[in-house]
Amino acid sequence: ISKGPGNSKSSKSTVVPPGPPIYLDMVYIPNHSNRKNVDVEFFKRVRSSYYVVSGNDSAAEEPSRAVLDSLLEGKAQWDSNMQVTLIPTHDSEVMREWYQETHEKQQDLNIMVLASSSTVVMQDESFPACKIEL
């Protein structure tokens, strides 16, 4: 039986292979923060001061609660307690519930969720914005 890339089935797929951590200033969590693409290993290895979380499609479960929980679990395994800022691009029920239910753990792990309080107006549309200084 041939197991090509399309035929192999794994009970657990790791998006980021184990290894030493990578430090970045800002990371955009890929694919609308879908749990198929980001797991605990991602947050254990990809360490950033800022994570941008997109996703406003509740039917597609975006952003994924599992991804947000993975951030907490992954950050708990860091050897330092550097501050992390989580920046949601959209207000969502998932984000609000996760924030309220895990607020104490976020504080313990030095994670701050940045709510947008500014609005950018361009021609006939406006959208929320935030300023980040690196």
C-alpha positions in Angstrom: 0.0 0.0 0.0 1.4 3.3 -1.0 1.2 6.2 1.4 1.6 9.4 -0.6 1.0 12.9 0.7 -2.7 12.6 -0.1 -3.1 9.1 1.4 -1.4 9.3 4.7 -3.6 9.7 7.8 -2.2 10.9 11.0 -4.1 11.1 14.3 -2.1 14.2 15.1 -0.6 16.6 12.7 2.0 19.1 13.9 2.1 22.3 12.0 5.4 23.5 13.6 7.9 20.7 14.2 9.5 20.5 17.6 12.7 22.4 18.0 14.2 25.6 19.6 11.9 28.6 20.0 11.8 31.4 17.3 11.3 34.9 18.7 9.5 37.5 16.6 8.0 41.0 17.2 4.6 40.3 15.6 2.9 37.2 14.3 -0.3 37.0 12.2 -2.0 33.8 13.2 -2.6 32.1 9.8 -5.8 31.1 8.2 -8.3 33.1 10.3 -6.9 31.4 13.5 -8.2 28.0 12.4 -7.3 25.1 14.7 -6.2 22.9 11.7 -3.2 25.2 11.2 -2.2 26.4 14.7 -1.7 24.2 17.8 0.1 24.3 21.1 3.4 23.5 19.5 3.1 26.6 17.3 2.8 28.8 20.4 5.6 26.9 22.2 8.0 27.5 19.3 6.8 30.8 17.7 7.1 33.3 20.5 6.0 36.8 19.8 5.3 40.1 21.7 2.2 40.5 19.5 -0.2 38.0 18.0 -2.8 39.2 15.5 -5.9 37.0 15.5 -8.3 37.4 12.6 -11.6 35.6 12.0 -15.2 36.8 12.3 -17.0 33.8 10.9 -18.8 32.1 13.7 -20.2 29.4 11.4 -16.6 28.4 10.5 -15.7 28.7 14.2 -13.2 31.5 13.5 -11.3 32.4 15.5 -11.1 29.0 17.0 -11.4 28.6 20.7 -8.9 25.8 20.5 -6.3 28.2 19.0 -6.9 30.7 21.8 -6.6 27.9 24.4 -3.4 26.7 22.7 -1.9 30.2 23.2 -2.5 29.8 26.9 -1.1 26.3 27.0 1.9 27.1 24.8 2.8 30.3 26.7 2.7 28.5 30.0 5.7 26.5 28.8 7.9 29.5 28.0 10.9 29.9 30.2 10.2 33.6 30.6 7.1 35.6 31.4 7.5 38.2 28.7 4.4 40.3 28.0 2.3 39.1 25.0 -0.4 41.2 23.4 -3.2 39.5 21.6 -4.9 41.7 18.9 -8.2 40.5 17.5 -9.1 42.0 14.1 -12.8 41.5 14.8 -15.1 41.5 17.7 -16.6 38.0 18.0 -18.6 36.0 20.5 -15.8 33.4 20.7 -13.2 36.0 21.6 -15.5 37.6 24.2 -16.3 34.3 25.9 -12.7 33.2 25.9 -11.6 36.5 27.3 -14.1 36.4 30.1 -13.6 32.7 31.0 -9.7 32.8 30.9 -9.0 36.3 32.1 -7.3 35.2 35.3 -5.0 32.8 33.4 -4.3 35.5 30.9 -3.1 37.8 33.8 -1.0 35.0 35.3 0.7 34.4 31.9 1.2 38.2 31.2 -1.2 38.2 28.2 -3.1 41.3 27.4 -6.0 41.4 24.9 -6.0 44.7 23.0 -9.4 46.0 22.3 -9.6 48.5 19.4 -10.8 51.9 20.4 -9.9 53.8 17.3 -11.7 54.1 14.0 -10.1 54.9 10.6 -12.4 56.6 8.1 -11.6 56.3 4.4 -13.9 57.6 1.8 -17.2 55.9 2.4 -16.1 53.3 4.9 -14.8 53.1 8.4 -13.1 50.3 10.3 -11.5 49.7 13.7 -7.8 50.2 14.1 -5.0 50.1 16.6 -1.5 51.5 16.8 1.4 49.3 17.7 4.8 50.6 18.5 7.6 48.0 18.2 
